Amino acid sequence: MSARLMKISSHEIGHMFGISHCLNANCVMNGTNTLTETDFHYARACSFCQRKLNSSIPYNNKKRLLELKEFFERYHLNSELARVEQDLNLLQ
């Protein structure tokens, strides 16, 4: 799985759920103009964009994080794995 493909797909799917561009530089919903910018961004929505998504499609955040952790482990996306582990630690 290409990290770039995951980031661009996540961004565009966010638009499909009505989420507009985000001002948070590290959010996947922050717009990019070049592939270098896309590669630099995280493949995750900030907490504000996650709340917007959760208001349109309710989900269990802990379950979502555990499933993301499994996905990131499977595809060796170590930087994203570290971030999701930090998020899980904050929930406990």
N, C-alpha and C positions, 0 to 999 in steps of 0.2 A: 504494500500500500504506500503510495507516494504521499508524503506529508503535504506537499503542495496541493495535490488533488483533494486531500481531506480538508485543507483550509479553505480552498475556493468553494468546494461543495457545501461545506458547513455555512459559509457566508451566504451563498445563494439560497440555500434552504431556509436560512434565517429570514431572508426577504420574502420567501413564499409564505412564511407565518406572520408577515406584517411588521417585522423588525427593521427599522431604518438604520442607517449608518450611525455608529457610536463614536463619541469623542475620545473614549479611552484607547490610547495607543496600543495597548496589549490585547484588546478585544478582537475576536475574529470578525466582528461586525464593523470594525473600523475599515474604511475603504483603503484600497491600495491602488497605486498607479503603475507599478512595475513588478516584475517577478521577484526582484531583490527585496522589495518591501514585503511582498507576500511571504517569502521565505523567512523573513525576520520575525513576522508576527507569530503569536501563539495560535494554536488550533482550538481555542476555547473562547466561549463567551464570558464577558465579565459578569459580576453578580447582578448588575442592573439589567443587562440583556437576558440573563437567565430568568429573572423575575418576570420580564415581559413575556418570554416564551412560556413560562409556567402559567401565566394568566390566560393564555390562549389554548394551551394543551396541558392540563394538570398532570404532574408526574411526581413520583417519589424521588427526591433528590439523592438520598443515600443509595437507593437501588441504581439510579442513573450513574452515580460516581463509581460504584462497584463494577458495573458493566463496562464503563469507560476504562477502568483500571485493567480489566481482563483484556479488552481490545488492545490497549497500548502495550501490554505485556506480550501479547501474541505477535504483534507486528514490530516489536523492538523499538517503539517510539519512546525512548528513555526520558527525554526532557518533558514530554507531555505526561508520562507516567509519574514523574517526580511531582508535578503540579497537582495531579489528581490525588496523589497520596497526601499532599499537604491539605487539600480540601477535605479529605476524609478525616484527617486528624482534627480539623477544626470542628467537625460534627460531633466528635466524641467528647 
